Every structure is written in structure tokens, then in C-alpha cells.
Amino acid sequence: MTDTTNQRPGTFDGDNAATLPTTYAPAEVEGVLYERWEERGYFTADAKSDKPAYTIVIPPPNVTGALHLGHAFQHTLMDALTRRKRMQGFETLWLPGMDHAGIATQNKVEQQLAESGLSRHDLGREAFVEKVWEWKENYGGRILGQMRRLGDGVDWSRERFTMDEGLSKAVQTIFKKLFDDGLIYRAERIINWCPRCLTALSDIEVEHEDEAGELVSIRYGDGDDSIVVATTRAETLLGDTAVAVHPTDERYAHLVGRTIKLPLTDREIPVVADEHVDPEFGTGAVKVTPAHDPNDFAIGQRHGLPNLTVMDDHGVITVHGPFLGLDRLEARSAVVGALREQGRIVAEKRPYMHAVGHCSRCHTIVEPRLSLQWWVKVEPLAKAAGDAVRDGKVDIHPKELERRYFDWVDNMYDWCISRQLWWGHRIPVWYGPEGQVVCVGPDEQAPTGEGWHQDPDVLDTWFSSGLWPFSTLGWPEQTPDLEKFYATDVLLTGHDIIFFWVARMMMFGLYAMDGQAPFKTVALTGLVRDQFGKKMSKSSGTAVDPLDWMDEYGADAVRFTLASGANPGADVPVGEDWVKGSGKFCNKIWNATRFALMNGATVEGPLPAPEELTAVDRWILSRLNATITQVDAFYEEYEFAKVSDALYHFAWDEVFDWYVELSKTTLFAGGPQADAARRVLGEVLDKTLRLLHPIVPFVTETLWTTLTGGESLVIAEWPVADAARIDAAAEAEVATVQQVITEVRRFRSDQNLNPGQRLPAQLELTGSALVAHEAAIRSLARLTEPEEGFTATASLPVAGITVALDLSGTIDVPAERKRLAKDLAAAEKEKDQAIAKLGNEAFLAKAPDNVVDKIKARRQAAEADIARITAQLASLPQA
């Protein structure tokens, strides 16, 4: 034991202490404990262990990232799962790592170069990539240190990076396999293009925002042979190769198969009939620009239309004529102006609010653009991913989100996997001087010689992260880790990336691992929002750095707040006041345990048999074991909010507010029953701290090691419910005690008595089981023994007994009667008004159901107030 006599309040040296500091200071505890956990290897998994495996791979944060509340939220839940499983005896692996985040990281380094007046092209590809690796080593991975602050119990010895040697080999292996199986191909298709970053973007890298644009209606052709189309992108008119109408639209039947003059050009374009067109929307006719719109591209493919690209990589018009060299947005205004001069603008609507895609990295407006790219043929892969859930190989929680998953995998389109970047996994395809195309596997020699060159593009970041559950365990090698820890048990992630990440891991895992899904359960969370339910953002000033809250209130307070809001699939509102409240909860745990230690709580020796215990002791043990059962059930359903709520109310309400208080009379009396109560108190605190540990690891570790002398809660056993300790009779008996104390306290409050003021009272307990609890009732209800001359001026019947009170001199009876009479009159008026409305047939015939329900509730509340106030008046001393 360490002598802490001269230790200043709030400090903690990491060893078991003979006495706890009077004040809990998280900053003094958290860093010391985490270093100790890591040094002792508690989080390091053993692939040779005979224990059953339990595996979670962390969704890899971007190497450019910092810990935000969304990370803190999901990491808290994953840490709770793995800490509990470790305590339950599983060989637990929570594997950490980072994603190379292709476009985000490249942009970071390009910004640095720009400050020196350089671009990546000035350095060249090889030197630029070296520069990115330098940046990664110097600035990347900040989030890993922040994860330690939060208390993440990850296996740091297995930390991975999507660009490390092993994962790079996995990427090249699966690319080669997909290529050889005909599931990877190269083709011209419409992609999201960023004219500033000069690369294709995945859908998740496109942020859609409502913007005020302009919708112009343009007349193509003249007279009876004219058609009006509407567009927000007038500049793409230069690339139109058709106008499309619905096959059943009689308005345009005479034009289908004919050509029509395209304004501002010398071209004639056909009118085609296509079922994609909605005849009820707008004029029922649409312009078709196959090279600049995905829907138009599909129409073009069906009708054999040419694809005319009218912009270069930078979004500059390339069509010869008056618009040549204009930026696309400048061209938009110029085209509309030219059409207006020709009298072809039929209508203009401005502002016209519509969704516009922006690059998530640089906020440039994204351009749909025809481009030669590499693609994954997803149909067979997506079918397998859907069947895995339908067949029960993989469970999705909450189950109602299965539909969203199926919406994605059942309607998935081929995936563009190439990016025009330099940072990332380079596509392992070489082109020869005579048109040869060779895909090279990781153990194969790339072709060399004059005219041979490698494809310059890199792979979409989601391609490598899609391999994460098995590449991190050593695949394609058959490693001990892969054998022991695959498939992973749970993927816990936000419902917003079902398509972008979850579905792709499912496709790749089933494909690469012989039909074995990468995880057994997908537990989907919502998104963290501010206390009003709105999205957090830096621009609106609502973004929160969780480290600030940890500095102020401690990591446990942040963790408990986040877990308390974690209902499956639902968004999580968070506010600082709630974190402050969680901090108070942690302090309550500290103070209650400190009180218990000061009063001899112990875990030494066997727990006394039920017949040796008081009803209060049997009650709290019964509630403890019921809570263990309840918490276990909630964990199995990923109901973290219910876990937190159950533990909060058990710890604060039942243990600290009731059991500790009810036990004081026994503890202070001494004797065998006091010894039994100390053992029960130690048992309850021991198990309560174990139950709380996965969510609030730091404060519980400090208290538990002090209470028990044990090595660490991280490796302690998880509590197992003992059905033999469930005691319905004791629970009923103590519930009656609680009812009596609560009713007396309510009566005192109604009479505006000082909470600390003691009242003489006579308790008529003859024949009641409450006789044994008289001392506790008097103590907690602030009731003294009646002295000679006691006169009962008020009588309170409750739970089959009577509490007679002497209120003489404690209240101004006439003033109290006057106040209560006024309240009674108001309640009766409220009741009469409600009855009158509910008796009005004309009103009831017109009023909505919810309005009628509110009035009924008002009547019921008024009736309850009348009964309460009447009882208070009757209990007052007679004049």
C-alpha cells in the first residue's frame, strides 16, 4: 500500500492507495492509468490463446484527421464492447489503424508546397510521394494520441496503415484476382469530377448543398416542330446530342425519329423516345448530354448517341466558337445571354433552389463528366453481400436498417475505383507499345522495356479500406491472426456509410475469404448532433472538440454522456450541460466509494448467506443481480443508452441514495449485522464498478483497485448474475420502506418545511414488517421520537401504517390554509373548464384528437391536484 497522508487532494500516483484523495481529479488519474494498461500489455491479443476470440477492427480514421465527437462516440461504444468481452474471458482484439485518405492527404501536402510557390508537378511524382510520406510521419496520426486520451483499449502492437507493406500486398492481390475473374475492367463512363483536384471522386466525397441557381426553359426548333426543355446547366447545351420524350407522350409523337435544330450551333439532333423521361414533369421533354450527365449517358447508350465532351479537366469550354476558353460558370451566363438575344428563352426562374454537388475537400462544384476509368463489376459481388444478410450469416442492428442496406446492394451500380492522384495504391496495370494490357500481381515481375509504362492512376481509398477486416490480419498470407480473429465479431459504424464502406467490405470479404463474411454483426449508430438536434459544423460555431470537454470534465464524463445517448441507429444530441452532469455522476461514484471505504466496506471473505442478512442487504443484492441480468441483455442488443441508464439509476438511486443511507444505522450500530453490511457494501461496490468499467474505465479502475487490492479492472472478471440472490420479498419490503420515507418527505415539502428540520412523530408499526426499519425511516425522513406531551396535529396514512406528526410551531397554519385554499380554487376552476369543453358536442366534433386528449389530460391533472390539496388541508392542525 502507498501512504497518501501527505498527498495533496486530487493527486493519484497509480498504485493502490490506503485512502482516496478527497477530490476526484480526472487529469491526475487518466494518463497514469492508460500508460500502465499499455505497459502491462492488457490490450495485446494472443493468437495462440485457447480462449474464444472476440474481434473488432476500428473504422480507420483518416491520417489527416483529429478526434471529433463522432469518433469519440463510436470509439466509446467499441471500447465498451471489447472491455466487457475481455472481462468475460474472451481473447479480445480491438485492432487500430489509419487510412491513407488519398485526396485529403494529397491536398494537405499540395497546400504546403503552394506556400513555397511550388506544385506537385514541380517535384515530379516520385519526389512528391516521398514528400507525402514525410508529412505522414511528421503530422499524421494525431488522432492516435487522442484515442489514448479517450481511453481506447486497442492493441497498439497490431496498428496498421492502409499504405503499409502488408496491406499494399493485399490490395495488389485482390486487384489481380478481380481482374483475372473479369470483375475489373476499364471503360468510359460518367463520373464525379473535381476541376480543382483534377480527379474522379467517390460519391461520399461529394457533398450536396441547396443553392440558388437559375432554371431556364429553352425552345429547340421552331413552330410546330419546336420543343421546350428546361435546365440549370445551360452551358451543357453545347454537348447535346438528342432531345428525349416519353414513348406514350402524344404531344411529341410526330417528332420522334426526326431531327431538330440545336440552338447556337449548326447541328441537327434527333428526338428519341425513352421511358426514363417523366411526361408529367415540366414540359415532358429533356435535353440529352451523354458526356455530362449520368442519366443522359444511359439514354445515349440505349439509343446509340454520340458522346460530346465540351469541357476540359479544368471545366473550361473546348467547343470552337464564341464560348471557347470560358470557364463553365462564365459560359453558363454567356449561353443564356446568347439564347435570350435569339428569343429562345421561354421562361426563367431565379432564384431556383436545387441540390449542387461540391468536392468535400476543396468545395469546388463537381462536374459530371465522361471519363476513361477503371471499374469493378459489382453485380455478383453485391448479390453475395445481400444474400449474406438475407441468409442470416450477418445480422444488422437495428433490424429496421436492413432495408436501407438492401436498397444499396440490390441496386448497386459499377464502382469507379481509379483516381487521378499520386498518393495512394497505384493501379497495377502496365501498357505495352503495341496495345498490350498486363495486370501484375504482388509476386509477379512487371514488364519492362521500351514503350512499357504503368497506369498513372491510383485506387479509390475505399478500395483498400474495403479489405480492412482481413488485410489487417495478414491476408493474403494465412497467418495465425487471420485464423484466430477472422471473421470479426462486430462492425460498429455510422448508418451514413452503409454503402460506401459496409457494403464494400461485405463484397470483398465474401469474395476473398471463400464466402465467409467479414463480420457477424453490423451495429449501426446514428450521428452526433448538438443539443438541439442540429448538425454540428465549424461554420455555424456548433462544432465541439471533445478534448476540450475531456480537459474540463474528464474522459469518463464524455464517454458516459455519449453512451447515454446511443440508441441503435438514432442520432445522438449532445450538450455541455450533459457532460457536466456525467462529471457529477463520476464524482458521486467517487464520494460514495470513499464513504464506503471509510466505513469498512470490504470484499474479504465469503458473502454471508441470505438468512444472515437484513432485508435491506438482501434487497440490494437482489437488485444488483437483476441489474447484471438487465445490463447483459442490453449489451447483446447494442442498447448502450439502456445500459447506461440502468447503471446510472442502480448506482446513484439504489446504491448511493438508498442502500448507503439505509445501511448507516446498521453500520453505526456495530456488531455482526454491521460486519455483514460492510461485506455486502463491498460486494455491491465491487460488482457495480465492474459493470460501469467498460463505459467509465478511469474512475472505476482507481476506485476498484483501492477497494479490492486487485491488479486491474481491465482483466477482472465480468459479474455473473446469481439467481439465488434474487429476493422478491426483500424487494417488496424495502419498496414499502422507500414509499413511507418518500411520502413523508413529500408531505414535508408540501408543508414548506425546512428539509433539515426534525419533526417529532409517532410511527404506528404494530404487526408490520417495517418495525425493523423504524430507525432508518426516522433517520431518512428527519423524524424524532415523540417526547412527553406529544400531540399529533397531522396524520399521514401510507403503506398500511400511520405516521402521526406534531407540526405545532413549525408552520403558520392560517397562512398555509389560505395558500392551499387558493390553489384548490385554481385546480377546481381548471377542472370545470375542462369538463365544460369535453361536454361541448360542437367542440368535440371539430377538435383534432390530440387537442381532445390534451384537455382530458388537463382534467385528470386537475383532479389529482384537488385530491392532493384536499389531503394537505385535512392534515393541517385544527385551529
N, C-alpha and C positions, 0 to 999 in steps of 0.2 A: 504494500500500500504506500501511496505517496502522501506525505504530510503537507496539507494545504493550509495550515494555520496562518501562515504569512502571505498566502496567495491573495492577490487583490481581487475583488468581486468581478466576475465576468471572465476571468482568465481560465485557461484549460491547457494542461500540458500533454494530454493524450493518454495518460495512464489512468488506471482506476484510482479514484480519489476517496479518501476516508470521509470527506464531506464535500458536498457540491457547493460551488460558488453561489452566493445569494441571488445573483442575477445571471440570466442566460444571455450570453453574447455570442451569436452565431459566428461572427468573424473570427473569434478566438478558437472555435471548435472545428469549423468545416475543413480548412486547409490541412490542419494537423491530421484529422481523421482520414481524409482522402489519400494523403501520402502514405499513411500506414496501411490502408487497404491495398494500395497498389504495390507497395514494397513487399507485403506478405503474399502477394500472388492470389488473392481471393477471387479475382475475376478471370484468372487464366484457366481455360478449359483443358482437359486431358483427354485426348483422342483414344487413349488406351484404357480409360476407365470402364468398369463394369456397370456403372450407373446408367440408367436410361438417359438419353440425350434430350436436351431442350435447346433449340436454336432460334435466334432472331438475328438477321443481318440488318444493320442500320440503314435506312434510306440514305445514300451517301450525299451529304451536303456539298455544295459547290466549293471548290478550293478557294474561290474568291469571297466566300460568304463569311458572315458573322452570325452569332447566335441571335435569333429573333424569337418572338413569343411562340410562333408556330413550331420552331424547332424545340423550344423548351417544353411545350405542351406534349408533343409526340414522344420526346425523349423521356419525359417523366413517366408516361404510361408504359413504354417499353422497359424502362428500368424497374418499374413496379412489378411487371410480369416476370422478368428474369430474376430479380431478387427473391421473389416468392418461390419460384421454382427451385432456385438454388437451396433455399431453406427446406424445401420439401424433399431434397435428396437427389435432384437431377444433376447430371453433368451439363452445366449450363454454359452456353456460348452466346454472348452478345457481341457480334463482330462489327468493329467500327471501320470507317474509311471515308474517302472523299472522291468526288467526281471531278474530272479534269475540266469540265464545263467549257467546251471548246470556244464558243463565240464570246462568252463573258470574259474568259481569261485572256484571249487574244486581244480583246478590246482594251483591257487594263494595260497590257504592255504597249499596245499601239498608242494609247494616251500618254504613257511615259515618254515614248520616243518623240511624239509630237511636241512635247515640251522642249525638246532639244532640236526641233526643226527637222526631224527625220521621219521616214515612213518605213514600214517593213520591207518595202521594195529596195530601199537604200541599203539595207543589210543583206538582203538575199534570204532565201528560205532557211538554209541550214543555220546561219548565224542568228536569224530571228527566233527559231525554235530553241536554240541554246539560251537565248535571252529570256524566253518564257520559262524554261526550266530554272533559271536563276531567280526569276520573280517568284516562282512557286516555292523555292527553298527559303527565300528571304521573307516573303509576305504571306504566302499561302498557309492555310491550316490554322488561322487564328481561332477558328471555331473549335478546334480540338482542345485547346486550353480552356475555353469557355465551357465545354462539356464537362471538364473536371470540376469547374466551379458549381455546376448544377448537380454533380454527384453521379454522373453516368458510370455505372459499373460495367464498363466494356472491357473486352480482352485486348489490351493495347499491344500485346505481343503478336496479334494477328491483324493489325491495322493494314488496310490495303488502299491502293490508289488505282484508278481506272487506267492509268498510263504506265503502271509498273510492269516489269518484265513478264510476270506470270499472267496478268490479265491481258496484256498485249498479245501473248501467245494464244490465249483463249479466243480473242477477237478474230485473229487471223485464221484459227482453226475452224470456227463456225462459219466465217465468211466463205472459206473454201468449200466446206461441206454443203452449204446452201447453194453456192454457185454450181457445184457439180451435180446437185439434185435438181437443177433448173428452177430454183426458188429465188435466185438473184439474177436480175437482168438489167440492161441499160436501154433507156428509151427516152424519147421526147414527150414530156407531159407538162401540165400546168403545175407550178409550184409557187410557194410564197417566196418572194424575192425582196431582199432589203437593198435598195440602191445605194445606201451609205456603207453597210457592212460588206456588200458585194458577195452575198452568199444566199443560198436557199435557207429557209427557216422551217423548223417543225411547227406544227400548229400551236404547241404550248409556248413557243417563243413569239407568238403573235398575240398582242393584247388589243381587244376590240373596245373602242370607245365611241359613244354617241357624239357626233359632230354636226354642226350646222353647215350643210353644203347647199347645192343647188340642183334641183331636178328640172331638166329641160325636156320638153316634148318637141321632137323634130319631124318634119314632114319629108319623107323619102318619096321621090317621084312626083307626078303632077296629076291633077284632075281625078278622074275615076280610078286611075291606076296608081294613086298615091297611098301610102301607109304612114301612120304616125307612130313613132316609137319614143319611149322616154328613157333617159339615162342620167346618172350623176357623174359619169366619166366621159364627157363629150369628146375628149382627145382620142379615145379608142375608136371613134368612128372611122378614123383613117385606116384601121385594120379590119373593118367589117368585110365579111365575105358572103353574107346572106342576111335575110330577114326571115324569121320563123313565126308561124302561126299554128294554131291547133288544127288537126285534120278535120274536125267537125264544125269549125267556125265558118258559117255560110257567108259572113261578111267579106271574107278574103278568098273564098273558093275559086273565084275567077282568076286570081293572081298566082295561085300555087302552080309551080312549074315554069312560070315566066320570070323574066328579069326586071329589075327596077333600077333606076339611076341612083347611085350613091352620091349624096351631096358633096361638094367641094373636091370632087375627083372626076376623072374621066371613065370610071369603071361602072359596069353594069353588074349587079349581084342578083342571084336567084332568090325567089321566095320559096321556102320549103315548109312542109307540114311536119310538125314534130309534137308528140304527145307531152313532152316536157313543158310546153307553153300552157299557161293558165289563161283560158279565154275570158275569165271573169276579172282578171287583174289588169288595170289600166286600159289600154286600147286593145288588149288581146294579141299584140304583136311585139316581138322583141328583136333588137339588133343582135347579130351573131358575130362575135370577135373571137375566134377559136384560139388565138395565140395569147389572149389576155384575160380569159375568164374560164374557170373550170367547167361550168355548166355549158358554156358556148363550145368549149373544146369537145365535150361529149356529143353535142349536136353535130359538130363538124365531122367527128369520126363516123357518126351514123349516116351522114349524107355525102361523105367524100369531099368536104370543103377544104380549100387551101388554108394554110396557117400563115398569116402575115404578121410578122413581128414588126412593130412600128417604133420601138424604143430600144436603146442600148442598155447595158448593165447599170448605167447611172440614172436611168429614167429620162433620157434625152431623146427627143423625136429624131428618127432616122429617115423618114419618108421625104423624098425630094419635093420641094415646093415651099410655100410661104412659112411653113411651120418647122422646117428643118433646123435643128440645133436648139430648139426651145426646150426648156425643162417641162416635164409633163404637166405641172400645175400652171405654168405660164401658157402652155399650149391649150389647156382647157379653156381659159378665158379667151384666147385668140380664136379658137374654133367656134365658140359660142358667138363671138362678135362677128365673124365672117358669115355664119349661118343667119344671124339677125339681119345683116345687110342684104342677104338674098331673100329675106322674107320667109325663111323656113323654120323659124322658131314659132311654134303654135302656142306654147304656154311655158311659163317659167314660174317655179315655186321656190322661193327663198325667204327665210332660211328653211332648208329641208333637213330635218334631223334623221340621221341614219348612222349605222354602225360602220366604223372605219378601222381597219386593222393597222396596228403600229408595231414596229420592231420593239420587243421588250427591252432590248439593250440600249438602243440609241433613239428610240421613239420616232424614227422615220416612218412615214406612211409606207406600208408594204404594197408591193405591186404583184398581182397575179401575173405570171409570165411563163411562156412556153420555154422549156429548157431541157437540154440533154443531161439526164441524171441517172444514177443507179437506184434501183427499186427492189424491194422484197415483195415477192408474190405471196400475199398473206392468206389467201382463201383456205388452203389446207391447214395452215398453222392456226388460224383463227377458229376454225371448226373444232380442232382439238382443244383449244382453250375454252370454248363454250361447253363442249362435252364434258370436260373435267369437272365443271361446276354442276352441270345437269346430272352427271352420274354419281355425284357425292364424293368425288376424290378431294374436292376443295370446298370448304364452307365459307360463305360470305356473311359477315356480321356488320350491320344488321341485315336480316334476310331481305328486307324490302328494297335494299340497294342492288340485289341481284338483277333486277330489271334493267337498271342503268348499265350494269356490266354487259348484259346480253345485247342491249341496244348498240353497244360499241362493237363487240366481237362478231355479232351476226350481220353487221352492216359495214364492216371494215373495208377500206379501200387500200390498194397497194401503197406501200410505205416508201417515201423518198428518203434514202439513207445517205446520200452524198452531200457534202458541204464544201463550199469553195473557200476553205480556210487552210492555214498552215499548221495550226495547233490541233492535234488530235491523232487518231489512228488512221494512217494513210491507207487508202484503198489498195489491197494487194493484187493489183492487176497491171500487167505490162502490155504495151502495144508494140508490135513489130513493124519494120519498114514496109512489109507487104500486106499490112492489114491484119496481122495476127493479133489475137487477144488471148493472153495466158494469165490464169489466176494461180497465184503461188501460195502454197501452204507454208506453215511455220518451219517445217523441216526440209523444204524444197529450195533448190537454187534458182534465183531469179535469172531470167535470160539476160545475156549481155551482148555487146557488140554494137556496131554502128546502126543507128536508127531505132534501137530499142529504148523505150522510156516508160516510167511508171506513171499511172494516172495521178494527176496532181491533187485530186480532191481527198478530203478526209471524211471519216464516217460521222454521222449524226451521233451526238453524245448519248442519246437514248439507246443506240445500238449496243454500246459497251455496258451501259448500266442495266440493260435487259438481261445480261448474263450474270449479274451480281450475285444471286443466291448460290451459284455453283462455281463460277470462276474464282470467287474469293476463297473457296475451299480447295483449290488446286486443280480443278478441271482445266485442260483435258487429261491431266495425269490422274490415275486412280489412287489418290492419296488417302492416308488414314483419316484425315479430316473429312474428306468427301464421304468416305464410308460411314463414319460415325455421325456426322452432323447434317447430312442431306437425307431427306428433304427437311427444310427448315420448318419450324412449327407454326410460326405466326408472322405474317406480314402486317404490320400496323402502319397505316399511311392515310393521307387525306383522300376523301372521296373525289377531290378535284383532279386527281391524276390516275383514275381508273384506266383510262385509255392510254395515256402517254407512258405509263410505267408498268402498272399492274398487268394489263393485257399483254404487253410485250415480254415481260418476264415469264408469264404463263406460256406464251408461244415458244419462246426459246428453251425454257426448261423442259417442257414436254418433248420438244424436238431433239434436244441434245442428250437428255437423260433417259432415253428409251421409254418415254411415256410416263415417267414419274414427275408429277407436278412439283414446282419449286417450293411450295409451302402447303401446309394442311389447312390453314385458316387465313382468310383475309379479314382483318378487323379494320373497318373504315371509320375514320373520325371526321368531324366537321372542321371548320376553320375558326381560328381565334379572332374575335372581334372586340370592339371597345364595349364599355359597359352599357351603351345604348343599342348594341347590336349592329353597329355600323362597321364597315371595313376600315381597318387601321391603315393609315398611309402617312408618309413623311410630309407630303404636300399639305395635308389638312391638319398637321400637327397632332395626330392621334397615335402615331407610331410610338411604341414603347420599347426601350432597351431593357430586356429582363435583368441584365447585370445591375442596372440602377436599383431595381426593386430588391435584388439579392443583397446589394450593399446596404440597403436601408432596413430590410426585414429578415434577411437570411434566405438561403436556398430552399429550406424546408417550407417556408411560408409561401413562396412562389409555387413550389411543387404541389402543395396541398390545395391551393387555390385553383390551379389548372386541372388537377384530378377531380376536384369537386364539381367542375362544370362539364366533365367528359361523359355526356350521354352518347351512345353509339350513333354515329352518322350525323349528329346535330352540331351546329355551330356553337362556339363557346364564347359568351360575353365575359370580359374580364375588366375589372377596375381596381385602382389602387386601394380603395377602401376595403375591398375584399381581401387583398393581400395583407393589409394591416390586421384584419380580423383573423386571418390564418396565423399571423405572427402572435396574436394574443392566445390562440389555441396552443401553439408551441410553448408559450410561457406558462400556460395553465398546466400542461403536461409536466413541465419542469418543476413548478411550485408544488404540485400535488405529490410528485415522486420525492421531492426534497422533504416534504412534511412526513411522508410515509417512512423515509429513512430515519428521520429524527425521532420517530416514534416506534422504531424497532421492527419495521417490516422486514421479512426475511424469506428466503427461498430454501433455507436449510431444513432438512428433514422431510419426512413424508407429509402429504396433505392430510389433515385429520379426517376421519370418517364422518359422514353426514350426521350421525347421531351424537357426535361430539361438538357439533357446531350450533350456533344460534340460527334463528330463522333468517336474520339479515345476512349472515355468512353464506348460508345455503342459497339465499336469493341471488347474491351477486355471482356465485359460482354457476348457478343456473343460467343467469343472463350472459355470463361470459361464454359458456358453451353454446348457447343459442346464437350468440353473435359470431362465433367462429364458423358455425354451420352456414349462417347467412352470408358472411363475407366470402367464404369459399364458393358458394353458389353464384354470387355476383361476379366474382373473378372469372368463373368459367364462361360467363356470358358477356365478358368485357364491359360490364356495367361499373365503370370506375367511379362515376358520380355516386352511385348507390353504395359502393364500398366505402367511399369517403364519408358519406352521410351516416351510414351505420356505425362506423368507428367514432365519428365525431360525437354522436349522441350517446353512444355507450360510454366513451371515455369521459366526456365532460358531464353529461347529465347523470348517468347511473353510477359511475365510479367516483368521480371527483365531487359532484354536488350532493349525491345521496349516500353512497356507501361510506365514503370517508367521514361524512358528517354523522351518519347513524352509528358508526363504529366508535366514535370518540368516547362515548360514555363507557363502552366496554373496555377500550384501550386504557382509559384513565383510571378505571376501577382496579385493574391488575388481576392477578390470578390466572387459572388455567384458561378461562374463556378469553382473556386478553392475549395470552400466548397463541391461542388458536386463531384469533382475529389477526394477529401480526403475520401468521403464516398464510392466512387467506389473502390478506392485503398484498403480501409479497407475491403470491401466486397470480393474483389478478393483474398486478402491475407488470410482472414478468410476461404474461401472455398478451396483455394489451400492447406493450411496447413491441413485441414480436409482430403482432398484427399490423401495427402502424408503420413498422420499419420500411417496407417497400416504398411507401409514399413519402415519409419524412425520415430519411435514414440517419441524418446527423444528430438531431436531438435525441432520438431513440437510442442510438449507439452509445452516446455519452451516458444516458441515464441507466441503460440496461447493464452495461459493464460495471457501473458503480453499484447497482442494486445486487447483481448476481455474482460479480467477480469473474464472469465468463470472458472468453477471449474476444469474441466479436459477434454481433448480431448477424453479420453477413453470412456466417457459417453456422449460426444457431439453427435449431430445428423449428420448423413451422408448427404452430399449435394444431393439435388434432382434437376435435370435439369429443367429449366423454358423455355419452348419452345417459350414463348412470348418475351424472350430476345435474341433470335436468329435474327441477323440483317445482311442479305446478303449485303445490300447496304453499311453499315458501314464497313463490312469486305472488300468489293471491294475498297472502298475509301482509307482505311488505307493501303491496299496492294499496291495501287498506290504510296502512300507516301513512303512506305518502298522501292519500286522499285527505286524511284528517289534518295533517300538517298543512297541506295546500289550502284547504278550506279555511282554516284558522288564519293563515296568512292573508288570504283574500278578504276575509272579514275585517281584519285589522286595516288592510289597505282601504277598504270601503269606508271605514270609520275615520280615515285620515290619521291613523295613529303612527307615531314615530316607529320605524322598523326595529330600532334597538330597544324600545320601551318594553319593559317586562310587565305582564299583567297577572294578577292573581286569578287562578282558575281551578275549578273542581272538575275532574275527569271521572265520569261515571262509567267505569270499565268492568264492572262485575260481570263475570261469565264470558268476557270477551278475550280473544287471543291477544288483544292489544295490551293486556296487563303487563306483559314482559317488555313492552316498548314504551312504558309511561315516561321513563327518564329521557329517552330520545325525543319523544313528542314534545315534552316540556322544553327541552333544550332548543330544538329547532323552531318551535312555534313561539318562543320567548314567553313561556308561561311559568309562573312561580306557584309554589304550594300555597293553598289558602291558609291564611292566618286566622287567629281568633277574631271573631266579629265579621268574618267574610259574609258578604251579601251578594247573591247572584243578581246582577241587574240586566244581564243578557244571556240568552240560552241559544246554543248553536247545535242542532241535531245533525250528525254526519256519520255515515257508515255504520249505522246501528248503535251509536253511542251518543252521549250528550256532553258537550263542553259548556260548562257554566262559567261565565265571566263576570268579574266585578269591574265595571267601567267608571265607577264613581271617581269624579275628579279628573278623568282623562280626556273627556270631550265636553264641549258646550252643547248640551242636549237640545235646548230650544233652537239654537242656530243650525244644528245638524238636521233637526226635523224640518226646519224651514227650507234648507237646501234640498233635502230629499223630496219634499212635497213639490217643489218647483220642478225637479227632474221627473217626478211621477206625472205631473200635469203635461209636460212636454211629450213624454212617452205615450200617454193616453191620446193626446191630440194626433200624434203620428199614426197611432193605430186606427183612430177614427177616420182619418183621411184615406188611409189605405183601404179600409173596409168600404168606404164610400165609392172609391174608384172601382174596386172589384165588384161592387154591386151595380155598377152602371153598365147596362147591356149595350148601349150605343158605343161606349168607350171600348168595351171588350171586343166588339165586332170589328173595330178598325185598328186597334193597337196590335203591333207585332208581338209574337210570342215572348221575345226576350224582354220587352218592356213589361208585359204582364208578370213575367217571372220575377223581375226586379221589385215590383210592387208587392208581390206575395212575400218576398224575402224581407222587405221593409216591415210588413205586418208581423211576421214571425219574430224579427229582431225587437220590435216594439213590445210584443207580448212577453218576450224573455226579459226585457228591461223592467217591465211592470212587475213581473214576479220577483225579480231581484230586489227592486227598490222597496216593494211591499214587505219583503222579508227583512230588509235592513231596518225599516221603520218599526216592525214588530219586535226587533231585537234590542231597540234602544230602551234605556232605563225609563220607567214611568215617572212622570213629573210629580 
